[in-house]
Amino acid sequence: MNEPAVEVVECDVLICGGGMAGCGAAYEAAYWARAAKLRVVMVEKAAVERSGAVAMGLSAINCYMGMKWGENQPEDFVRYVRQDLMGLCREDLVYDIARNVDATVHMFEEWGLPFFKTPEGRYKREGRWQVMIHGESYKPIVAEAAKKALGEGNIYERIFIANLLLDKDDSGRIAGAVGFSVRDFKLYIFKARAVIVAAGGATQVFRPHAVGEGLGRIWYAPWNTGSAYKLPILAGAEMTQMEHRLVVTRFKDGYGPVGMWFLLFKATLKNAYGEAVEEKWAELLKEWLPYGAGKPIPTPLRNHQMLRDFVAGAGPHYLRTDEALTRMFAETQNDPRKVREIEADAWEDFLDMTMSQALLWASHNIDPAKTPSEVVLTEPYLVGSHGAATGAWVSGPEDLAPKDYFWGYNRMTTVKGLFAAGDGVGASAHKFSSGSYAEGRLAGKAALAYVMDTAQAAQIDQQRVESIKQALFAPLKAYEQAQARVTRGEINPAVLNPRQALVRLQKIMDEYCAGYEVGYMTNGPTLRRGLELLELLREDMAHLAARDLHELLRAWELWDRYYCAEAHARHILFREETRWPGYYYRGDFPKLDEANWHCFTVSRYDADKNQWQLNKRPYVSIVS
């Protein structure tokens, strides 16, 4: 195999990921870099215009305070997030998002994003924190601003960042990153004084409901493979709440959104016998005090009610879209114009972001105005921007963060010069697209401050770069050497292809780490057995083979998912309680344990020794 071409890119701030958080970081960092004559570079494995979780579009901005109209204050948002996360969130980080997010949303409108408006000129609310948008072009609008701010020559697309580089003389300091092109046989070495990890969370770590040809039909973006976690994990950054995961209610098979139907249309979740699930199982909430008595009902507890109803034999479950629309039509006295307006809002909810749901309904002869629509709980996802809180343990803002939560620069990880935003920040959920963008801006500004305060540039270890290069392209070499041993199709006794290894990873996680097929249940012995199987898989992944650059990308995305999987399993094993019923259950510790576990879990991985260290961090509240 020939040697790849090599390109070295020198910059001051490197942004890994071009989603909402990455675009926010690019826009803000570029502004501050201009006057200081510093260079900011963004790297994206796809195309910035249509990358990240908002790639297909969005029908609502789910994080907006409305402070200028006196609708909500940052303290209100902190209480809401804390309640939904069953008492655990970094209040300083959540407050910081809340006080900055409105300005970000107003920028989106200035750039041309169309909002639903009330007659008074306010944004039309879908729920307390959500505002409705015509969002099919949401990401292209945001991407255009970021690209314009950065300027030509500072955006590198179709490049997968596989490893971060540490200072040759200081293993606790960032020095850059290494990646490869997914279009050309080429290695990229990025030398940077600060790096912002703004990549995506992790999907398909668990076996999805859809199989075979439908394997990619999942709720969260299938191309988000956990780079936001793998990169800081391997760099030695401390990670927090990696045991947390998100399981959401979605329309079956199409994974269409249910938020508008619940919040705006007031649709009800009912079982096959017409019973309202939340009312039927209201007594369950008393087992999870104090959070079961709070409002709103935390998402995991709503899942818990639905799961208990399913085990009781009352499924399938339906969102009564038919009843909701019939009621709304009646409230308009069946005015044809108003009925069409309601129907347009309902369909746009899917056409803006999940077109496959509309196609699925059509293929199943379902009219949601006349027929109830089946819903299910999804497989688990690891995200830090939606309703879950996995990610890096980062410094908070100087004016808000408790002493133990601050070490110099906002959103900097425990590795000097390495920042995180969006999915990459732990213990700070419910920021969604707008909050992720706002957090990217915070990280971008802080990273520039770090660069300007740090005179001496980090030094690259060339031997380390060479080692990474050999490892990155090893799957291509493995295929080249082993292709003659193919017995039939993809069956080769000498190597493992990425698809085979992914299926194996998903099976392990689903069966041993509380996937949907086992009712999200696990225990200590099961987790330890799962970790043994993950270690065996890791040994076999040394024999991954790739036929081309596309499979090479899939091979390294698999490593993203692997480290996410191991961190997730180790964190669940460490937290000896069931904090989030409906997300996962520890059968050997089935109750909430406020006395011992009202705290954060923090892990650090030593890549040289292949060792994990986990410990607790105290919870410090700043909002009563």
N, C-alpha and C positions, 0 to 999 in steps of 0.2 A: 504494500500500500504506500502511495506517495505521501509526502509530508504536506500538511495543509498550509495554505497561505496564512500569514500572520499580519495583523494590523494593530498597532499600538495607538491608543487614543488617550491623550492627556487632558485632564479637566480639573476643575476645583470641586465641583459638586456633581455626583453621578446619581441619577434617579433610575431605579430599577422598577419598571412597570409603568405602563401608559394608561391605566384605568383612571377612575375619578380621582383617587388620592394622588396618583402620579401627575395628572394634569394640574391639580391644585398646587403640588410642590413645584412643578415647572413654572407655572404662572407667577408664583410669589418669589421663588428663588431668582428667576430671571430679572425681576424688577429690581431687587436689591443688588444683584450682581452687576447690573449695567453701570451704575455709578462707580463701583469698585473695580471695574474692568476685570471681572472674573468670568470664568467659563462654566456654564451649566449644561450638562448633557443628559438626555433621556434615552433609555434603551427599552425597547418593547419587543416581545417575541412575535407579535402579530403586527397589525397596522393600527396606529393610535386612533384613527378616525372611528374604528369599530372594534375596539378591544375592551376587555374588562366585563364586569357583571352587567353594565348598562348597554352593552354592545347592540342588542336588538331594539332597545328603546325602553321606555318606562311610562307608566300611566299616572304616576304620582311621585312627588317629592315627599319622602316619609319623615323628614326631620326639619321642621320649621317652627320657630317659637311664635312669631307674630308679635314681637315686643312693641313695635311701633303702634300697634292697635291695642296694646294692653291685654293680649290674649293669654300669653304665658311668659313666665320668667325662668331664668336658668335653674333656680332652686326647684321649681315645679318639675322640670325635666329630670333633674337628679333623683328626685323622689320616685318618679315613674320608672326610670331605668333600674334603680335599686330594688323596687318592688318586683319588677318582671324577672330580675335575675336572682330572686329569692335571697335578697340581702347582701349580695356581693358585687360591688362595682368600684372602680377607682373614681371616687366622687370628684376629685380634682380634674381628672381628664374629661369626665362627662360634662362638668360645669364649663370647662374651657371650650368644648365644642358648642355648647348651648349659647354661650355669650357671643360667639363668632359666626354662627351658621346663617343667621338672617342676612347679614351683609353679603355672604356668598350667594344665597338664593336671589337676592336683588340683582347681583351681577349677571346671573343667568338670564334674567328677564331683559336686562339691558342689551345682552348679546343676541336676543331674538327668540328665546325659548317662549312659546305661547302658553299662558296660564289660563285656566278657567277663572272667571271673575264673578263676583256678586254684583248686584246693581249698585252697591255703594263703592265698588272699586277694589274691594278686598279680594285676596286669593280665596277661591272656593275650597272649603274644607271637606276632606273625606272622613277624617277623624280628628281627634284633638291635636295630633302632631303632623298630620298629612295634608298636603295641598295638591290639587289635581292639575295635571299638565297635559298638553298634547305633545307627548314625549317621544314620538318615533325618531326624531332627529336630535334627541337630547345629547347623545355622546358626540356626534359630529360638531355640534355647536360648541361644546366645551373643549373638544380637541383642537378646534381651529384657534381658539384663544391661546391655548398652551403652545401650539406650534408657532404661532406668530410671535409670542413672547420669547421663545427660545431662539428663533431664527434658523435659517438654512445652515446645514452642516452640523447641527447640534442634536439631531434626532436620528437615532439608529433603530431601524425597524427590522423585523424578521431575524432577530438575534436572541438566543436563549441564554440568559445568565445562569450559569451552573454553579459557580463558586465565588465567594468573596475572598479577597486577599488581605492578609494582615501584615502589619509592619514587620520588616525583617528583624528589627531589634526590640520590638515591643508587641508581643502577641495579643495585647489588649487594646490595640489601636488599628483602625481600618486603613487600608492602603489602596483599595480598588476592587476590581472584579474581573472575572474571566468568563467568556461565553463563546458560543459558536453560531455561525450563520445557519439558518434552516433552508437557505436557498443556494449557498455556495460552499465549497469545501474550504472553510476559512475560520481561523481562530481570531478572536478579538480580546485584547488585553487593555482594560480601562484602568488608568492610573488616576486616582482621585484622592483629594484631601478629606472629603466627606462623602458618605454614601447614604441615600435614602431608600430603604426597601419599601416600595409601595405596590408590590405584586399582590396576587390574589390568594384567597383562602383555598381550602382543599375539598375537591369533590372526588367521587368515585374511589375514596378510600374504603368505603363499604359497598357491598353488592347492591346495585340499584334494583328497584322493582322491575324495570324494563330489562330484558335480556335479548340475546341474539342480535338481530339487526337494529333493535331499538336501544342498544346499550347506552348510547349517548343521550337518551331522552330522560333527563333528570331536571330537578328544579333549579339549582344554582348553576352558573356557567360551567359547562363541561371542560373548558380549557383552563379553568382555575385549578391548578394541581398542587398548590401548597408551597409555592416558592417563597411566599411571605413568611413561612415558618422554617423551611429547610435552610434557607440562606443564613439567617441569624443563629439557628441551632448549631450549624457546622462552624460558625465563626466564634462560638463560645458565649453567645449572649444569653442572659437569663430569660426564660420564657415563663409566662404565667397563665393559669387557668386552662391549660391544654387538655384538661379532662372535660371541659365544657364542650358541648356540641349543640347543633341546632337540628331539631326535628319539627317540621311544620305541616300543617294541614293544607293539602292542595287537591284540586280536582284530579281525579284518578286518571292516570296514563298521560294526560296532556300537561299536567303540572301547572295549569293556569292559576293565576292569582285569585285569592279569596278576600283580600282586604277590602276592596270596594263593596263587595256583596255583604260582608259583615258590618262594615262601618257606615257606609252611605245608604245602602239599600235595606239594612237591618234584617238581612236574611238569617234564618235560624238553622242550627245544626240539629237534625233529628235522625233517629235510628229507623230501621225498617218497619217498626210498629207505630211510627208517628210520634214517638216520645221525644221531648226536648232533652238533649243529653245533659246540659248544664243543670237544668232543674232536677232531673232524675237523680243525679249524683252529687247534689249540693252538699250532702253530709260528709262526703270525702274530704272536703276542704278543711274540715275541723282537725284532721290528722296532721295538717301541715301549717299549724300556727307558728308565728304570727302572720305569715304571708298569705295563708289561705283566707284570712279575714280581711285582707286589704283589697283595694280596688286600683287598677283593674285586676282580674284574676290572672296570675302569672301564666305565661304561655305553657310552661311545662305542666302546670296543674290542669289546664284545659285538655292537654294531651292525655294526662292521667285519667281524666273522666271518660274520654273517648275510648281509651284502651280497656278500662274496666267494663265499659258497656259492651265492647266487642267480645271480651272473654266471657261475659254473661250470655252470649249468644244472640245479641240484638242487632248485629250488622246485617247488611251493609249500612253505611251511614251516608246521609244525603244533606247537602246544603239546599234548603228549599227556595231555590231561585224562582220557582213558579209562584209560590205564595207571596214572595217579596214583590215581584213585579205586578202580580194581580192587585195587591194592596196599593201599590204606588199608582197604577193606572186608575184605580177607583178614586184615589185622593185627587186626581186631576179631573174627575168626572168623565174619564175616558176622552178627554180633549185630544183629537188626532195629532195636533201639533206637539203638545206636551208629551204624548205617548211616544212619538217618534224621537223626541229629545232624550227621553229616558232610555229607549232602546239603543240610541246612538252612543250614549255614555257607557252602557253595559258592554256593547261590542267593541268599542274603542279600547276598553280596559285590556282586552286580549290582543287586538290588532296592533296596539302600540308595543307589546312586549312578549306575547306568547301566541303567535298566530296558529301554532299547531293545535291549541285548544279548540279554536273555532273549527278547524278541519276535522278534529276528532268528533266533536259534537255532530257535525254534518254527516260524517261516515256512520255514526251510530243512530241516526235519525232522532237526535235530541234537539228540541227547541227549549232552551232554558226558561222561556216565558211560560211554557206549558208542562214541562217535565222537570222533576227534581234531579239534581246533578250529584253523582256519587263523588265522595271525597275520601281520601286516605291520608295516613301519616307517612311522610317520606322516610327514606333512609337518612342516616345522620350525615351532617356536613360540619366541617371545621371552619368557622368564619369569625371574624372579629368586628365586622361592620354592621351586621344585621342583628338578629336577636341572640347572638352568642358572643363569647368573650375570649376566645383564644388569641394568643399573640405574645409579643415581646413585653417584658417588664421595662417600662420606660420612665424617664424623668418627667415630672409634671411641670406646670408653669410656676415660675418663681414666686408669684404673688398669691398662689393658691395652695400649692403642694405642701403637705406636712413634711417635716424635716427628713424623714426616712424615704420620702418619695421624690426627692429633688437632689440632683447632683450636677447642676451646671447649665444644661441646655434642654429646652422643652422638646419632648419626644425623642431624646437620645437614649439608646439602649445602654446596657452596661459595658458595651464595647465603645471606646472613645471614637467619636466621629461617625458612628453608625446610628442612623436615625430610622424610625419606622412611622408609617401612617396607614390609615384605612384598615384593611384586614390584618395588617401586621402588628397593630397595637392591641395588647391584651387588656382584659378587665374593663373595657370601654365599649359597650354594645349600643345598638340602636342609633348609630350615626347615619347609616344608610348611605345613599349617594351624595347628598349635600354635605352631611357631616364628614364623610371621608374626604371630600374635596377641601372642606375647611381645615381638616386635620393635616392634609397635605400642605396647605398654605402655612400652617403653624410650623410644620417640620422644615419646610423650605426656608423660611425666615431664620429659624434657629440654626440650621446647617450653615447658612451664610455667615451668621454671627460666629459660629465655631471656627470656620475657615479664617475669618479675619482676625480672630484672636489667637490663631495657631500659626506661628511664623514658619516653622520648619515642616517641610513636606515629608510624608511617610516614605519609607524605602521598600521597594518591591524585592521579594526573595525570588531570584530567577530560577533557582532549583525547584522551588515550589511551583512556579508557573510551568516549568517543563513537566513536572510530575502530573499536574492537572491536565496538561495537553495530551499526554499519553493516555491518561484515563478516559478523557472525553471521547476520543476517537477509537478506543479499544473495541467497542461493539462492532464497528465497521470492519476492523481487522479480524475479529472473531468470526464474523460471517464469511469473509473472504477465505479464511483458512478452513472453515468447516462445511462450506456449501456442497462439497462433493459427497458428504455423508448423509445428505437428505434422503430419507427412505420413502417418504410420500408427502406431497404438499409441504407443510411447515414442520413436519416431524423430523427432528434431528437429534440424535442421541448425544451430541457434543455440546449443544448450545440451547439457550432459552430465548424465545422471542418476547418482546415487550407485552404483547397481548396475553400470552400464556401466564406470564408472571403477574400481570394485573389481576387476572381472574383468580389466581392463587391468593394474592394479597386480600382481595375482597372477600373471599371465602373464609379466610382466617379471621378477619375483623368482624365479619357478620356473625360468625358462630361463637367466637370467644370474647369479643369486645362489645357485646350488647347491640347487635344489629337488629333490624326489624323482624327477621325471620325467627328470632328467639324472644320476641316481645320486649326487646331492649333490656334484657336481663343478663347479668353476669355476677361473678363472685371472685374471691381471691384465687382459689385453685384454678378456676377457668381462665382468669387473666394470666396467671403464671404459665399455664400450658400454652396460651396464645403467644406469649412472649418467646417461649421455646420454639414455636413454629415460625415466628417471625425471624428468629435468628437463623434457622435453617434456610428460610427463603433468602435472607441476606447473603448467605454463603453461596447459594445458587445464582444470585444476581450478578456475581462476579463473572458469570458465563453468558451474560446478555449479548445477543447478536442483533445487528441492524443491517438490513439490506441496502438502505439509502438514508439520506439525511432526514426524511420524515420519520423513519423508524428510530433514528438516532435521537431525535427529539422525544419520541415516545419513551425511549429507554431512560432518558434523564428526567422526564416527567414522572416516571415510575419511582425513581430515587426520591423525588420531592415527596411523593405520597408515602413512601416507605418511612421516612423520618417522621412525618406527621403521624403515621400509624403507631410507631413505637412510642413517641412522646405521649400520644393520647392514651395508650394502654397503660403506660407507667404512671401517668397522673391519676387515672381512675383507680389504679391499685393503691396509690398513695393516700387518696382521700377516702377515709374509712367511714363513709356515711352515704345516704342517698339524699343529696341536696336538690336534685332536679328530677323528680319523678315525672315520667312522660318523655324525658330525654334519655335517661338511663336509670337502671336500678341496680344497686348492690344487694344481692340476695342475702349476703351475710351481714350487712349493715343496712337494714331496710328503712331506717328512720332518719329524720333530720337531727343533727347533733350540734346545736348552737354553742354548747359549752366548749367543745373541742375543735370544731371545724368552721366557726364563723371567721374565716381567715382566707388569705390567698395562698395558693400553692405555687411554688416557684421551682423551676428545674434549670440545671445547666449541664450541657453535654460536653465532655472532653473528647474531642475527635481523635487525638493521638492515642489515648488509652481506651477508647470505646467504652467510657464509663459515664453513667448518669448520676447526678446528685440532686435530690429533691428535699425541700424544706418548706416551712410555713412562713408567711409574712403577716404581720398584724393588720387588722382592718382599722383604718382611721377615718372617721366620719367628719365631714366639714359642713354638712347641711342637716339640720334637725328635722 
